[in-house]
Structure formats: C-alpha cells, structure tokens
C-alpha cells in the first residue's frame, strides 16, 4: 500500500529500504534465472553435440563436448558459490516483511493517526529493527565467508 502523499520520516526510510531491497531481489532473481536458463541451454547443447552422427568420429565434436562440459561446471559452481537462490529468497522474504510494515503504517496513518506514534514505537519500529538486524546478520555472514578469520 504505497502512498506517496505521506510525509513522515519513518515512512520515507521504510520506502527507501523497500526500494533498495526490491532492487537487490530483482537482481538476484535475474541472475538465478539466467543461471538456470544457461544450464538448460548448455545441457541441451551437450545432448545435441553428442548425438550428432557422422560417418567418422572427429576431434571437433569431442572438443565441443569438453567446452560445453566446462561451461556447465562453471555455471553450476558460480550458482553454488554465490548462493543465488538463497539470496533471492531471503531478499523476497525481507521485502514481504517490509511491505507488511508499510501497509500497517499506512492503515494507522489513514485511520488512527492519533495512535500512530504509539503504534510506531511499540509495534512497527521493533518489527523494522528485527528485519534490519537480520539483514545485518546476513551481510556479516557473507563477509565471514569471503574473509577467513585471522589466527
């Protein structure tokens, strides 16, 4: 329930976070489906090249099979290394949670404005802090994977 007429600092911050996370979720979704489509195409090409029948087996066919096999391995390894599907799902979940907070905020802003600050303090902001803490934990977890601990 996006409402551009609302002029409140919490709402503006919430909307910025939603936009940022939505962009990340879209990026990971694009990468995820690109990897999947790439794997389908390369695996199909392996089948096609290996099924190519000539009177004599020749070296170029074997070379193409090796190249396609390497491409399959590289795409699968990159997908596993970067955890694209997990990140895509995590950002989508965070987006759902932030949009839920935004919807509640808009409801209270439109219908019970007198209670807005109390609801914000007691209910919405703690939910927002939980989501932000989760996002921070994910970033720290990714950093630990990238940078080995020093003895």
Phi, psi and omega in degrees: 000073180285133181224098184293346181280349181283126180244080180222139184299317180297317179297319180296317178295318178299317180293321177298317178295319178298315180298317181294314182289325176298320178296316178296317179298318178297319179297312180293326177295318178298314179296316180302308182289331175296316177300315182296314180294319177300316179296319178298314181295315181293317178297322176295321179294324177300313179297317180296312182293319181290334179273354179296122183251125174239167177296323180235137173292135181236160184295322181301325178297315179297319178298317179296321178297319177296315180298315179293323176296318177295318179299317178299315180297316181296314180297315179296318180296318179296319179299315180291316182299314184272351178056046187300316183295318180296315180295320179301312182292322179296313180294324177296319178295316177299322180297318178299316180296316179294322178293327176296317177297317179299317180297317178297317180300313181298320178300309181294326178296319182279328189247330184222057185300331180294331180265002189302311183295321178293317179295320179298312182292315188271334189237306188282315182296319176300322176297316180298317179297322179297316179294317179296321178295322178296317178298318178296318178298321178296317180296316179296322178296319178294320179296321179295327177291323183282322184247110179294148180294142179273139180287000000 
